[in-house]
Amino acid sequence: MKPKLIVHGGAWNIPTELETDHIRGVKQAVEKIYPQLENGISALDAVESAVNILEENPVFDAGRGAFLNENGEIELDAIIMDGATLNFGAVAAIQNILHPASVARSVMEYTEHCFLVGHGAQIFARKMEIPELDPQALLTEREKAFYEKIKTDSQFHTRQPFDQQPMGTVGAVALDKNDNLAAATSTGGTPRKMAGRVGDTPIAGAGAYADNQSAGVSATGWGESILKVLLSKTVCDLLKDLPLQKAVQSSIKILEQRVNGLGGVIAISKDGEYGLAHNTPKMAFAYVDEDGKSISGIRSRE
Ligand code: ASP
């Protein structure tokens, strides 16, 4: 089977003037990493590298360009999961790091744990010699201005942005030449979140899941709702009875009907099919088709 790669750049109401930057960002990630998958890199290496490219891009709410929390600080969450072993690594509320997905990968590979948070994650990253940046290095003018706008708005709720404001968590799913699946997701969370708030992204089964017996999945959207229905694992479970595209659509229906949630998922089944569904106004995606051609775009809600 040919390797497969799909990425997303968040599911929200992407303004028309930002669409080109989003499409360019997701397209760049798949076009850079897919040839490496064809040359035999593992699904895990592929999703980590694809997410790293998106973390670097200030267009997205991950790494550089992340939202500020209620204190005007950036706290990042990320996960990476290996479908062959069900091993995963995750970090939450980590600061001053451009590539939290790589810290998550190191948690998986070099510790006996799955998940490190806050100060402990920070110390671990330092030990792994993962470069720490000046907090200003992750901050963009766009996010500073947005924070100033919402910080005193007493009507502001964290569900709102997925309908209206900029979001842009990033994620990737890959199937490699050895039929192994992997998934990774990385985020700055939601705007004006409480300090210490952890959303769905670093939680296995919520923000991502990968199992060689079913699928690899990366989710994005309003984290509190995604957590409640374990959106990514739900896709894998639904695959017992449904083909992949139906499974992703059903998972979004469950998200909407059970918890009034908003979000989107990308997925690759163990048989190499792609799936994408969302109930936010738009979702940015890119993947490589059977002929090796990259397909990217912003999908609007049906
Ligand atoms: N799911 C992320 C969170 O709630 C945000 C997003 O996907 O845009 O932290």
Residues whose N, C-alpha, C, O or C-beta is under 5 A from the ligand:
A	BS01	LIG	M167 G168 T169 T187 G189 T190 G199 D200 T201 T220 G221 W222 G223 E224
